[in-house]
Amino acid sequence: MRIRLRRLQFLLAMSVLTAAGLPPCAARAETHEAASLTPEAVWAAIDAAQDGDTVQLPAGTAVWSKGWNSGRGAKMKAITIQGAGIDKTIIGDDRAQPDAAPFFLLGVEGKPFRVTGITLDGTGYRNAGNWGGLMTIRGTCKNFRIDHCKFKNCDHMLEIDGDTYGLVDHCYFEGLESHGGNVQPVVYSGPGAPNYRKPLSLGTAEAMYFEDNEVYIAPLAGTGGKRTGNNPWIAPHGGSRVVIRHNKLVNSQLEIYRPGLNKQYGSQSAEIYDNQFSVAGEGRPQGFIFIGAGVAIVFNNTVTGTTYNIRVVELRNERAWRDLPSFPKADGTIPTDGNRIPAGQLGAGYPCFGQVGWATNVDGVFKPTPCYAWNNTFNGVPLRMETSRRADANEAATIKEGREFFNEKPPAEYYAPYVYPHPLQRGP
């Protein structure tokens, strides 16, 4: 009888948690406080945590020469790693040789994790971020959250790689100095070829989301302290699917990347909306939104400033005129291209695999997936999506308004945005 009573009490408790929208693990969640702000102490607290627990990092400043996951490759649990807040828990990156990032997070599908309230800082350390950024996320988790963190002063700050996605929100990316290259805070590479064999997932949670973040790149933070303006906040590639919305970018841009970066596929889909682009000081960004592959949905963005070199949402198909690493020039003979225009003719190879307006190749069949742009403004006047004025005749023949892209709102059955804010902002 006593056993049955205890079981009834347990079931009643679980039903209360479920009614409140809380996972059952919340009933036993614990907080593990790291004894100090060292990689070893942080690892000890993470190692002791179980699914549903929180690992609390103390306030203070520490400089790490290795990450807490260095040499371990430990997989993430469904836990929260929480600092005392931005600029209260500060971890500097002073790796002198290739090693895991200070935060190397190897996710597992079905185990959502969260990192919040931490500043990761590369100020003054030449090798900071050179091997995986200040934070690296890999694995198969589909619902992680990185929020209310600051990433500061290195060329690569956050790297996300593989068949994993989630939400980055309310983070601050600050580039006041360069360590020898262009400041490119976020590097996101998707799972590659497998995504091209799947239907698109526009307007769903099945993408990497960046929302409610702030980005500032100093005018002289580019290569060699020159005002190159080539400092993109995000340059997704590798068959990536991204949603970039409700962010503020100062002296920076978005580059939805073509094939060939690190010999990988280009971006597959990008939804870019409700962002604010601006210039401060002597900043001279190359532009604001460059689309080099796949399908792009671009709307409700505002751009202000007079020093942008390119003043349209620019579309490119570079394979139409040159070889790229692992992706030769389209000439009408390459089997992976559509080749509706044969060799020797203008636009030969069209549609090119992965090019703008052709984001899928399911079962070997090319299906048109045009880009759409509407309600974007540049200094208060309408902003258009256009084929690059730098494109030669061959490239221009593969990207046509009314076919690969439209400056209008798409049909409702083609696209509707996902709920904002992202449900992950509400927590588990």
Buried (B, 14 or more C-beta within 10 A) or exposed (E): EEEEEEEEEEEEEEEEBEEEEBBEBEEEBEEBEBEEBBBEBBBBBBEEBEBBBBBBBBEEEBBBBBBBBBEBEBBBBBBBBBBBBBBBBBBBBBBEEEBBBBBBBBBBEEBBBBBBBBBBBBBEBEBBBBBBBBBBBBBBBBBBBBBBBBBBBBBBBBBBBBBBBBBBBBBBBBBEBBBEBBBBBBBBBBBBEEBBEBEBBBBEBBBBBBBBBBBBBBBBBBBEEEBBBBBBBBBBBBBBBBBBBBBBBBBBBBBBBBBBBEEBBBBBBBBBBBBBBBBEEEBBBBBBBBBBBBBBBBBBBBBEBEBBEBBBBBBBBBBBBBEBEEBBBBBBEBEBBBBEBEEEEEBBBBBBBBBBBBBBBEEEEBEEBBBBBBBBEBEEEEBBBBBBEEBEEBBBBBBBBEEBBBBEBBEEEBBEBBEBBBEBBEEB
